[in-house]
Amino acid sequence: MKATKGAKSKLTLSVRPKYVAMLRRASARSGKSITELVEDAAQQMEAEETTGKRLWADEVRNHNASFTDADYKRTDLLGALLRKHLPKR
């Protein structure tokens, strides 16, 4: 489901300060507003629900994914993300 441009609804959230800081950092890194990040997250959740597929981020977060030494040595984005966010055990 794609968000359409035009009319928007205002939503007020109560979020712990540490999550507000995380959202602000993610917003600055991505060059997107917090609103855009929330819309993206909602779209991903909807897509996951409708397709029945788990997101790669969920696999990594739960440490259910198995990565090899070659994966960590990759020079692409996957290798960089693994080295940064999922150190070898």
N, C-alpha and C positions, 0 to 999 in steps of 0.2 A: 504494500500500500504506500503510494507516494504522497507526500505532503504537497498540497497545492499552494501556490502563491496567492496571496490575497488576505482574506479574513483570518484572524487569529483569535484564539481565546487565551485569556490571562490565567496563569496557574501559579498559585503560591505554594512553595514547598518549605517544610521545616527540616533542615539538614544540619547535622553536626558540623561544627567549624572545621574539623579536619577534612571533611568531604567537600566543603566549600573551597578550601584551599586547593584540594586536588583538582576540582573542576576548573578553578582559575588557572592553574598551571597547565592543565590539558588544553584549555582554551588558548592560552598564549602559544603553546607549542604548535598547535594545529592551525592557528589563524582563524579559528571558527569561534562564534559566540557560544556561550553556555547553552543558550536556547537551541542552537544548531546541534550541539553535542547531545542534548537530551532528545531531540528529534531523531538523530541518527541512531541512538540507543533504542528508541522505541521501534524504529523500523527494523533494526536487527532482531529484536525480540519477537516482533510480529513474523518476520521471515522464518526465524527458527521454529516458532510455534506451528506455522502453516506447512513447513517442509518436513518437520520432525527431525531436522539435522541439528547436531550440537555445534556450537561455534568453536573454532580453534582456540580462542581465548579461554573458553571454559575448560577445554582439555588441559591447557597449560596451567591454568589457575589451580586445577584439581590435581595436577601432577600425574595425570593418567596417561599422558603421551610419553612415548619412548623416543629419545633422540640419540643419534650416534655421534661419535667424535667428528665424523665427516660433516654432520649437520652444524656443529658448533664452528667448524672451520670455513663454512661457506662465506663468500664475500658479498652475498646479497642481503636483503632486508631480514630474511628469516635468521640467518646466522647472527646478525647484529642484535636482533631481538632476543634470541636465545642467550647470547653472551651477557646481555644487559639485564634481562628479567628472570632468567631461569638458569642459574649457575649449575654446573655439573655437580652431581652428588658424589 
